[in-house]
Amino acid sequence: MTPETRRQALRRMKIISGQVQALEKQIEDDRYCMDVLDLSLSIQKALRSLDGLVIEGHLRTHVIEMMTGGEEERAISELLRLYRV
């Protein structure tokens, strides 16, 4: 992971952490279900965004290194593992 990607990922994680704490408080306070669901869906979207950032960083660094270093199968296997159910 590049230093810039790491910085962005940590920033997003701090935001997500705050959202998770807020979600926990909503549940403790027995907030309206739709409010809880709205925040939960926002957290899931933020996590998908974080995943995208990390995947992009992986492609731009490690995958390129593997492909140029003769480890094509390893690179392919890692990426396929992400998308298999």
C-alpha positions in Angstrom: 0.0 0.0 0.0 1.4 3.4 -0.9 1.7 6.0 1.9 -1.1 8.1 0.3 -3.4 5.1 0.0 -2.7 4.2 3.7 -3.4 7.8 4.7 -6.7 7.8 2.8 -7.7 4.4 4.2 -7.0 5.4 7.8 -9.0 8.6 7.3 -12.0 6.5 6.0 -11.6 4.1 8.8 -11.9 6.8 11.4 -15.1 8.0 9.8 -16.5 4.5 9.6 -15.5 3.9 13.3 -17.5 7.0 14.2 -20.5 5.8 12.2 -20.3 2.3 13.9 -20.3 4.0 17.3 -23.3 6.1 16.3 -25.1 3.0 15.1 -24.5 1.3 18.4 -25.9 4.3 20.2 -29.0 4.3 18.0 -29.6 0.7 18.8 -29.0 1.2 22.5 -31.5 4.2 22.4 -34.0 2.1 20.6 -34.2 4.5 17.7 -36.6 4.2 14.8 -35.8 1.2 12.7 -35.5 3.2 9.5 -32.9 5.5 11.1 -30.9 2.5 12.2 -31.1 0.9 8.7 -30.1 4.2 7.0 -27.0 4.4 9.1 -26.2 0.7 8.7 -26.5 1.1 4.9 -24.2 4.1 5.0 -21.6 2.2 6.8 -21.8 -0.7 4.3 -21.3 1.8 1.5 -18.4 3.4 3.3 -16.8 -0.1 3.7 -17.3 -0.8 0.0 -15.6 2.5 -0.8 -12.7 1.6 1.5 -12.5 -1.8 -0.3 -12.3 -0.1 -3.6 -9.5 2.2 -2.4 -7.5 -0.8 -1.1 -8.1 -2.9 -4.2 -6.9 0.0 -6.4 -3.8 0.4 -4.3 -3.2 -3.3 -4.6 -3.5 -3.3 -8.3 -1.2 -0.3 -8.7 1.5 -1.7 -6.5 1.5 -5.4 -5.7 -0.2 -6.8 -8.7 2.0 -4.9 -11.1 5.1 -6.2 -9.2 3.8 -9.8 -9.3 2.9 -9.5 -13.0 6.3 -8.1 -14.0 8.1 -10.4 -11.5 6.8 -13.7 -13.0 4.1 -14.3 -10.4 1.1 -13.9 -12.7 -0.7 -16.9 -11.3 -0.4 -15.7 -7.8 -1.8 -12.3 -8.8 -4.7 -13.9 -10.6 -5.4 -16.3 -7.7 -5.5 -13.5 -5.2 -7.9 -11.4 -7.2 -10.2 -14.3 -8.0 -10.4 -15.2 -4.3 -12.0 -11.8 -3.7 -14.8 -12.4 -6.1 -15.6 -16.1 -5.4 -18.5 -16.8 -3.2 
